Amino acid sequence: MQNYYMFVGQANRDIPYVRQVSGCGISVYTFNPETARVEFITESNQSDNPTYLTYSTQNNALYVTNEVIQWPEGAITCYSFAPKQQTLRYVKKQLISGTMTAYVALDSQDKNILVANYGHAEDADYSGGSVAAVPCDGSHLQTMTGQVSFAGGGIDAERQGGSHPHCIISSADNHFVIIADLGLDVLSVHHFNAATGEISSSAVSQYRTVAGAGPRQVIRNARGDRLYLLNELDGTASALSFDRETGEILPINTLSTMPDNLEIVPLSADIQIHPNEKFIYVSNRITNTLSTLSVDAATGAIALIDCIPSGGETPRSICVDPTGAFLVVANQDSDNLQSFAINAETGALALIGEPLSVGSPTCVKICPVTTTED
């Protein structure tokens, strides 16, 4: 039997970008895909600042970042989730070379955990951020095998004083990893060996944004031949083509995530694609808004079609549920989650229900979980 669960990462230690930390760590809810109704089932405070998370439906394992600015090393923590008992069990913390682990994802085969260490540029000996791969066997983390560090910087002295990898994903066939580096204004593609977790140190291709754009998050379509990049510092989104054989990236188009009449940099945070791949959703923190973009099926080009209030303050994370019926946004500084119904034909979002009170939510994921009958 398949059920849906909502996992929420919450800041529970001081971190510069959270106004007032009030989270417990991780909260878990059941999620009704027909109504968006949620029911709390459990929580855990055993992890420090689990600001980003990913879930393996194959292994019923939850992997979270530990983004603690005071720590000299990065870290991730693994939990085992028992859907029948509805319990979350702490398994292990794994140190990751680098600092300020900001992003975690599974590769396309659930064999490796991909990690981006944003890096703490205020350190006197800071040389740049890094990415890494950690082989995993279910809820068992193995020794880190793949790590690549980066050097350089961008034109924004405050935010681009060094390399700052903010996201890493695998290609659909698991032959490449694609890295968004906010500090270098670059999206880079590296060979990836899923059997060993090794990541090539040199890029096979790169896509450079305009100077100061600040690439933050990248997602792909299911086929894996198109990428959608969110740039934090200039509030733009880009549609890109991706050659699945060579890893080459070519631009399709770039646009602002805000309407033309609003000349403001929105500090965009998250980007997600609808299961029907007709629409892209973006959260904008400064303006407390959600942007809806359409996707041209023939060309892959994107266009802004709407921008609405997020139902709270500082929408850091968004999630489209696997059925495509609802979007949930984590409003970090108003301590709430807000649900929206999605019109699958037009992409339009409609606020539904009352906000759910959750302390300092920084990441939300809705996942299908299979319960095995005895």
N, C-alpha and C positions, 0 to 999 in steps of 0.2 A: 504494500500500500504506500502511495506517495503523498506526503504532506509538504507544506511549505513553512519554512522558518525564517525569521528575520533576526540577523545578528547585528548588533550595534557596538562599535568601538567608541569609547569615551575617554577623554583626557582626565587623568586622576592625579597628575603632578603638574607643577607650574611649567608652562611653556609659553614663549613670547606671543604667539599668535592667538591664544585663548584669553579672552578678557578676564574671566573669573572661573577658575577650574572648579567643577562640582560633580564630576562623573565618578562612577564606581569602578569602571574598567571595561567590562563586557556585559551586555545584557542580551538575553535571548527571548524571543517571542514566537508564538505560532502566528502564521499569516494566512488569512482566508483569501484566496485568489479571486473569489466571486464578489466579495464585499469590501476588501481591504481591512477588515476588522482584525485586530491583533490582541493577543492575550499573553501577558508576561508569564514566563515559566521558570527562569533561573538567571543568576548573574554570578560574576566572579570578579574579585578584586585582587587576584593573584598576579596580575600582569601590570607593569608600569607603562603608562601612556600608550595603550594599544590604539594608536591613532588611525591605523589602516589595517584592513584584514581581508582575507580570502578564505573560501571554504572549498574543500574537496568533497564533492558528492560521491566520488568513487570510494573514498576512504573514511568518510564521516569524520574528517579532521578539520579543525579551524586553526589557521596560522595568522598570527598578528605581529605587527611591528612593535618595538619598544623604543619610542622616540623620546629619549631623555637627553636633554641638552647638556647635563652635567656629566654624563658617562663618557669615558675615554674610548669606548668601543660601541658599535651598533649591536643590536640584538633582535631576534625574533623569538616568539614563544608559540608552542604548539599545544592545542587542546584536543581531546577526543570527545566527540559528541555522541551520546547514546539516545537516539530519537524515541525508542520505546519507553525508556525510563525518564526521558527528557532531562538528562543531566549533562553537565559540561565538566570534564575532568582535566585538570592540569597535567601535562605530560613532561614537557622539557623546555628549558630556555637554551637557545643556541647563540653564542656570541658571533658577531660578524665583523670582520676587519673594516674599519671606517667609523664614521660617527653620524648620529641623527638618522637612523633608519626610518625612511619616510614612506616607503611603498613596498608592497609584497604582492606577488601573483604566482599562480601555478603555470607551468608550461602547458602546452597543448595536450600532453599525455598524462598529466598529474604525476610526473616522475621527479620533477625538480621544483623547488621554491626559488623564484627569482626575486632579488632584493635590490632596492636602490637606496644607497646611503647618500643623503643630501649633503651632509658634511657641515661642520661648524666653522664657518669662515673666520670667526673671531679668534680662533686658536692661533697662537703665535707661529706655530710650525705648520699651519694648514697648507697643504699642497694640492688639494682637489678632492672631489667626491669620487665615489666608486659604485660599481654594481657587482653582484655576486650571485652564484647559484649554489643551492644546498640540496643535494639529493635527498629524497624522502621515500620511505617505505611505509605507507599508511600514516600513522601518527608518530612514526619514529624518524627523527632527524638524524642525518648522517653528517660527517665532516664536510665542511665547505670545500668544494673542489674548484670552482670557477670564480675568479675575481679579476676585474679590470678597473684600473684607476685612470683618472683623466686630469689634465692640467690645462691652464689657460684662464680666460675670463671674458667678460663682455663690457659694454659701454656704460652700464648702470653700476656706478661705484658702490652703491649700497647693497644691491641684490646680486650683482654679477662680479664680485671680487675674486671668484674662483669658479671652478667647475661645480655644478650642483645637479647631479642626476636626480630627477624627480619621478621617473616612471620607467619601467622595463616590462615588455611583453614579448611573447614568442610569436613567431609566424605560425600560420595555420598548420604547416607541415612539420613544425618544430626544428627546422634546419637553421633558422636565424633567430636572434633576439634583436629587438628594436628599442632604442634607448632615447628618451627625451631628456636633454640636459638644459636646464633653465639658465645656468651660468654661461654656457658656451653658445647659446642660440643655435643649437644643432640637434637634429634627429639622426642618429647613427645606427647602422645595421652591421651586426657582427655574426660570424658563423657560430653555431651552437651545436655541441655534441650532447644530445639528451641522455645518451648511455652513460656518460662520465660526468656531465655537468660542466664541461669545459666551455669557456667563452673565449673566442679569439681576441687577442689584444688589439689588433688593427681592424679598422672598419672596412667592410667591403664596399660600402657606399655611405654617403651622407647627404642630408638635405639641410641647407642653411636657411633659417628664417631671416627676416629683416633684422637689423641690429636692434637689440633691446626688446625683442618680442617676448623672450622668456618661455620657451617650450616647457609645459608642465605635465600634461597628460596626453597619451596617444592610445587610440583604440582602433580596431580593425573590423571589417565585415566578416561574415562566416566563411566566405570563399577565400578570403585572405589577399585579395588583389587591390583593396582600397584601404587607406588609412585616414583617420580623422584626428587632427592635432589641435590641442587647445593651448594657446599662448597666454600665460598669466599676466605678463607685464604690460602688454599693449591691448589686451582684451579682444584678441582675434581668434578665429578658428580657421583651419585649413583642411581642404580635401586634397588627398594625394593618391596617386596610383603607385602600386607596389608590384614589381616584377617578382613573382614567386620563385623563379629559377635563379635569377642573378642577385636579387635583393636591391635592385635599383629603385630609387624613389623619384617620381616626377610630380611637379605641382599641377593641380587642377584649378583650384581657386582659393582665395583667402578673403574673409570678410569680418567685420566687427560683429560681436555678439550683442551689440546694443543698437537700438533704432538710430537713424541718422540725426534726429533732432536732440539726442543726448550726447553731448561731447564730454564724456567722462570715461576714465579707465576703470572698468568694473572689478578688477582683481578676480578674474574668472578662476574657478576652482576645479570643477569636475565636468566630465563629458561622458555621455552614455548614448548608446544606439538602441533604437526600438527593435524588437525581434523581427518585425517585417522589413527592417532596413530602409524604410521610407523617411524616417525622422531621426534627428539628433537632438539631444537635450543638453543644455549647459547651465551650470549654476554660476551666479555672479555675486561676489560677497559684498562689495562696496555698495551696490545698488539694491541688494537684497531681492534679486530677481532670478527668474528662470527663463532662459531663451529656448525657443523651439526653432529648429532649422529643418528645412526639407532637403531631401537628397534626390537628385535627378538619377533615375534608374539607368539611363543610357550613358551619361557622361560621368556620374559621380559627383557633379558640382553641387554645392550647398547654397541655400538661400535662407535668410532670416524671415520667418513668417509671424513670429509673436514673441512678446516679452512681458511677463506678468510677475506680480509679487510672489515671493517664496513662502509667505505665511509665517515669517519669523526673521531673525537677524543672523547674518553671516551664514548663508547656505553653503556649507563646505563640501557636502557629499550628497549625491543623488543616486537613486537606484530604480530602474525599471523592472518590475517584477517579471519573472520568466514567461508569463502568459501574455504580457504586453498590455494588460488592462489598467495598471496603476503605476504611478511614479511616487516614490517617497523621498522627501528631502530632509537632511539633517541640518537644522538651523543651530549652529554651534553656540552663538552668544545669547540666544533667547531660550536655550535649554529645551528644545522641543523637536519632534518629528511631525511633519505635515504630509498628508496624503493628497494626491490628485488623481482623478480619473482621466484616462487617455482616450481620446477619440481616434481609433485606429485608422480612420479614413482621412482625417484632416490633420492629425497630430496634436490637436488642441488639448490643453490641460484645463481641468475644472476642479477647483478646490472642493474637497469633500470632508465632512466630519470635523471634529474638534482636534486641535493639536495634541499630540501625546507628550507628556512631560518626561524628559530624559535629560540628565545632567551632562553638559558639555559633549554632545554627540559630534564626532568627527568623521565617522564612516558608517554607512549602512549598506548591508547586502541582504537580498532575499534569495533563498536557495531552495530548490526541490530536494527533499530528503526521503529516501526510501526506507520504510520500516519493514523488517523481516518478521513474518509471523512465525510463531513457534509451531 
